[in-house]
Each structure stands twice: as C-alpha cells, then as structure tokens.
C-alpha cells in the first residue's frame, strides 16, 4: 500500500510514480535516480523521493511517519509548487533540493541532525525559518529569492558554504560562532552595513562577496570591484582603521577632457560659481578647482584641449577618478576624443560620462543637451533635456 505522500503526488500530477529497488550498501542510488520515482525500505518506509519538472504539483504535506525515514528529497523545477509542510522532524534527511519552485515561505523543522546540503535557490521565498540549528549542514543555498532578513540559530557548526545572492537582504542574524564557514556570498542585496561581528564569528572565512549592495561609500567603491571573493582582507583593514579613529575620504577626482573650445572651463565655472562665462580664455595646461557636492568634495581638473597638451594628460590620469569627456556636436566628426576607449592610439582610461554640446535649432542630435555654446559666440548657455 502506497503512503499518503506518494498518493498526493500522483493525484496532483496524474502520473504514477515508479518504486525502485534499493541496492544495499550504495546510498548514492538513493539520491540520484530517475524522475517520478521513489525508494522504500523492506518495511515500506520512504527513503528517497525524486520528482522534477511537474507543473501539476502545487502543495505537499509530509506526514510525520514519512519525515522520520526520509533520507533524500529532490523536488526541484516544479514551477507551481508553492507550499511544502513537514509534520515532524527530519532526523535522517541528508540532502534536500527544493530549488526553482514557487515557494514563498518554508519552515525547516527541528531535529534535522543529518542534513548536509539544502538548496532553496530560485524560489519566491520571503521567509526561511529554522526551528533550530542543523549541526551537520555544510551547504545552504537560498540565492535568487526575496528574503529581507535571515536568522541562523546556534547549531550550524559545520556550515561551510552559504549562498544568499540576489535577494533583498537588509539584516542578517548569525550565531556568535560559525567555526566552519569558508564562503559567504551576499552579492546583489540591500545591505546598508556589514557588521564586523560576522568576520569575528567566522574564523576560517576565505571567500566573501559583498558587491552590488548599498553599503557606505568607503566600503562599496572597493567591494564592487572585488570579484574573487577576497573582501575579507579589505574589511579587516577597514575595521582596524576605524578603530584607530580613521574617517572616510570624501574627496573625489574629476577630470574634464576634450578638444579645445568645447566648453570644459565654462562647465567648471557654471558648477563652481553658478553662472556662465560671457567671455573666456583658453586653458593652458591644467586648471584646478573645487566643488562641494553635498558631503563630497570634487577636485575638478580642467585639461587644456589643444593638441600640444595631449601627450602630458596621461601623467595625471588614474583609474580611481571620474572622467567627463566633452565634445562639440557641431564640429566633432566622431563622438569620441583621443581618450575614449574606442580610440586607436595611446593608453585610454574608461570614460564615465559623455557630455554633448550643440546650439539651438541644430540638426545634430545629442542627448542629453546639458550645456551649449552658440557657434561663433561667446556665451555658454544651458538647455533642459
């Protein structure tokens, strides 16, 4: 006689599941088997369940007697499976793959003493609740969900790999010690801060990914460029500097580049003095100015655009800077300067912003039109996009 769980699945899917024979001494067979199959022991206790890619599957209730014996569970890629409930502890469960379903909430019952790998990625989860720790869990993946918070209770001593990529996480609650945690992947969340306690509670942490989070600027600028998971060294130095009384550096270098007479100096004057120049003189070499933008101080480097100065510009350029490349839409034949990445000669830094300048009524289109200087005139003006 089939147990109630198998009957539930067959009723919802309209398919008959195949009971496979267990090969003694080979636990791998319990885990990797054919779709729409299950394995029981001699007494009829369910050991393994494997059902994937079934659109008819929507909700499942695991009776207490099933929870007691179950060892391997695969229910991945069931696009309409939105609810799974366990009526009892899962003391023998070793592996659970519930990825790529439609789950919104799930509770992992207490008593999961044997669970080693848990996959909940690519669902619609807003809440994952552990009733207690999972002392044997080594890998937990809940990436690509809608989690805003996650709490891990004490008792995750063997957790080595934790993947929480592309959620909406704002807070994390970890136990005081995660002695085995080696990899923590938090890219693409909504974390506005990262606690030093997570580092101190993870003594063997090797790979930490924190990019694409709205962290403080002093953190984010560096962490967004670290793609190899080596954020721990940077954060350790960062927190040590804070202990010494260090303050964030809110100064930023801004380089204005472009050919002569395209309006670089007029743009600087407009920012610094809030007005346009009626007359101007060509810049020679470099002109330096400062502009306060909220809590940031922008150091503006206005480079002369004449060809004779181009060779010296690279001496002042660096990767950690903002580049504003300006051009005259009426006179420039190409929409790049010698500094643009598509130029064929020289070392070319990445351009962060392009500003096109043109005159009213021109047939040349540039978007957005931020500033322009009438052709042949001495007045720099502004238009709204």
N, C-alpha and C positions, 0 to 999 in steps of 0.2 A: 504494500500500500504506500502510495506516494505521500510525503509530508505536505503540510499546508502551504509552505513557501513555493514548492515546485508547482503545486496546483494554481497558486496565484499567478505565477509567471505564464503558465500555459494558457490560462483563461485570458489574460490580457494580450498576449501575443498571438494566440490562435495557433501556436506551434507546439509540437510535442518535443520535450527535451529528451536527450539521449543519456541513459545511465551508462557510464563507462566503468570498466573493471579497474580496480586499484591494483597496482603492481607493488607488492610488498618490498619494503626496503628502498623504494625510489620515490622520495617525496616530491621530486621535480614534476613527476607526472600529475600530481595533484594540482599543480599551479598552471602549467601550460598544456591546455587541451583544446579540443575542438569547440567551436561556438555552439551554443544551445546544448550544453552538456553539464553533467554533474557527476560527482562520485560519492558514494556512501560506503561505510564500513559494513562488516558482516551483520551487524545488528540493525542496519538501516539508518544510522546516524549520518547526517550530511557532513561531508568533509570539504568538498570543493564545489564551487558554482561558477560557471563561465557563460555569460550571456552578454553579447555586444551587438550594437547597431540594430536595436529593435525600437521602431517608432511607436509601437503599441504599448510599450512598457511605461507606466506613469507613476505608480506608487507601490511600495513594497513594505510589508510588515514581517520582521524576522521574529518568529516565536522564540521563547526562552530556550526550548529544547534544541532548536537549530543553532542559536547563539553559542550554546555550550560546546558543541562539537566542531563548528566551522573552523577551517584552517586557512583556506584560500578563497578569496572573493574577487571576481572580476565582473564589473557591470559598467564598463566604460562605453562611451559613444552612444548611449541611449538618450537621444536628444529631447525626449519628452518625460524622462524620469525626473520628477520634481520633489519626491518625498521618499525618504528611507527612514524607518524607525526600528530600533533594536529593543526588544522587550527584556533583555537581560544582558549580563556581562559576556564578554567575548574572550574567555581565558586562553583559548587555543589559536585564535586568529593570528596568522603570521604576516599575511600580505593582503592588502585591500586596494583595488584600483577602481575608483568611482569617478574618474575624470571624464570630461566632455559630456556631461549630462546637463540637467536643468535644475539642479538642487539650489535652493535658496537658504536653507538652514539645515544644519546637521549636528546631532549630538553624538559624541563618541563616549559610550558608556564606560563606567569604571570597570576595572578588572581586565583590561587589555594587557595582560602581562607578557604576551608573546609577540605582539605586533611589532614588526620590524620596518615595514615600508607602507606608507599611506599616501595615496595620490588622490587629491581632490581638485586638481587644476582644471581650468576651463569649464567652470560651472557658473552659477549666478549667485554664489554664496555671499550673504551679508553677515552671517554669523556661523562660526565654528566653535562649539562648546565641548571642552574636555571635562568630564566629570571628575577625573583625577589624572595623575601622571601616567605615562606609558613608558615603563622603565627599560624596555627592550627596543623602543623605536629609534631607528638610525636615520631614516629619511622621511621627511614630510614636505609635500609639495602642494601648496594651495595658491599657486600663481593664477593670474588672469581671472580674478573673481571681483567682488565688490565689497571686500572687507574694509571696514573703517577702523577696527581695533582687533587685536588678538591677544589672548591671555594664555600663557603656558604656566600651568601649576607646577609646583615642585614634583620631581619624579621623572624627569626626562634626561637621565644621566648619560644615556648612550646616543642621544640625538647629535648627529654629526653634520647633516645636510638639511638646511631649512630654506625653502624657496617660496618667496612671497612676492614675486614680480608682478607688476601691473595690477595692483589693487587700488584702494582708496585709503590706505592706512594712514591714520593720524596719530595713533598711540599704540605702543607695544608694552605688554606687561610680561616680563620674563622672570623666572625664579632667580634667586640670588646666585646660583651657580649652574652653568651648563658646561660641565667639565669636558665634554667630548665634541663640542660644536666647532667644526672646521670651516664650513661655508655658510654664509648668511647673505641671501640675495634679496635686496629690498628696492631694486630699481623700479622707477615709474610709480611712485606712490605720492601721498600728500603729507609726508613728514616735514614738519617745520623745525624740528630739532632732533638731535641724536644724542642720547644720554651716554655719558662716559661709563655708567654702570654696566651697559651691555658689553663694553670691552673688558672691564674688570671681571665680569662674571663668566667670560669665555676665554680661559687662559690659553687654549690651543687654536684660537681662531686664526685662520690663514687667509681666507678669501672673503672680502666684504664688498658688496656692490651697493652704492647709495646714489648713483646718478639719477637725474630726472626727478628730483624731489625739491620742493620749495624751501630748502634749508637756508640758513643765514648765508649772506653773500660770501663771508670769509671762508665758509665750508664749500658752498656749491660750486664756485668757479673752478676749484681743483677737482672735486669729486666727479663732476660731469665729464671730465677728460680722462678719468681713470677707468679703463675698460678691462683691466686684467685682474680686478678684484683686490688690488694691493692698497686699499684705502686705509687699512689698519695703521700702517706706518705714519701716514699723513695725520690721521686723527690723534694718534698718540702724541705726536709733536704739537698738534694744535692745542690739546688739553693741557700739556705741560707749559706751553706759552701762556695760556690763560691763568695758570697757577702763579706764574711769575708776574702777573699784572699786565700782560700784553693787551693791546687794543687792536681791533680790526683796522686795516688800511683801507680807507675810503677814497683814496685818490686814484684817478684813472687817467691814463694817457690816451689822448685823442689826436690822430694825425690826419690833417686835411691835405689831400694830394690831388693833382690835376694840372692841366696845362695852364699857361699864363692867361690872365684876364678872363677867367671863368667865374669869378666871384667868391673865391675862398676867403679872402680878407673881409669882404662885405658880410659874409655869413658869420664870421667870428665877431665882427663889430655889432651885428644885429643881436647875437646871443649875449655878449658881454654888456653892451650899453643900451640894448632895447631900442635901437633906431638904425636906420640905414645911412650909409655914407652918400652924400651928394657928390663928392669928389674923392678920388683915392689915388694913391701912388702904388706902383708895382712893388711887391715884396721882394726884398733881396735876401737870399739865403733862407733864414728861418725867423719867423716872428712868434714869440711866445706870449700866451695869455692864459688867464684862469677864469673858470665859470663855475659858480656854485649851483648845483642841481640837487635840491632837497638836501639830503645828508652827504652827498657826494661832491667832491671837488674834481672838476675836469681840467686837466692841463692840456690846453689846446696848442698844437704845433702846426703853424701855418707855413707850409713849404712853398718856396718860390717855384713858379711853374715853368720858368724859362729853361730851355734845353741845357744850358750851360750848368745848371744846378742838379740835373737829374742824377748824375753819377755819384753825388755826395749824399743823396737821400737815404740810400740803403744803410749808411753808417748809423742812422738814428732810429731805424725800424726794428721792432721786436714783435714776437708772436702775441704777447700779452698786452694788447693795445686794441683800440677801436680805430678803424680806418674809414674815413669818409672820402670817397672818390667823386670828384665833381667834374662835369663836362658841360660844354655849351652845345645844346641840341641843334643850334643853327649852323655851327661851323665844324663840329666834330664829324668826321666821316664814319667813325666807328664808335660804338658805345663802350669803349674801354680805353684806359690810359696805359702807359707802359708798365704800370704796377699791377694791372688786372691779371688774374690767373690765366687768362687765355692769351696773354701776350707771349710772343715767341722768345724774347730775349730777357736776360737778367734774372735775378732772384726776385720772385713775386710773392709778397705777402697776401694772405687772404683778405679780400675786401668785405667789410661788414655792412657797408651802406653805400648806395649809389644815389647821387642827387643830380637830377637833370635840370638844366636852366634853359629857358627859352623866353620868347617875347609874346605879348598878347596877339591873338589872331594868327599865330604862326601855324603853318601846315604840318610842322613837325610835332609829333605827339610824344609827350613824356609824362609818366605818372609815377609818383605824384609830383605836381609842379609846386615846389616849395618856395623857391626864390628865382627871380629872373632879373636880368639887366637888359633894358631895351638896346637893341643893336645900334651901335654908334652913339649911345647916350652915356651920361654919367650918373644915372640914378638907378640904384638897385631897389627892386620892389618885390612884394610878396603877393602870391595868389593863393587862394584856398583850393585844395584838391576838389 
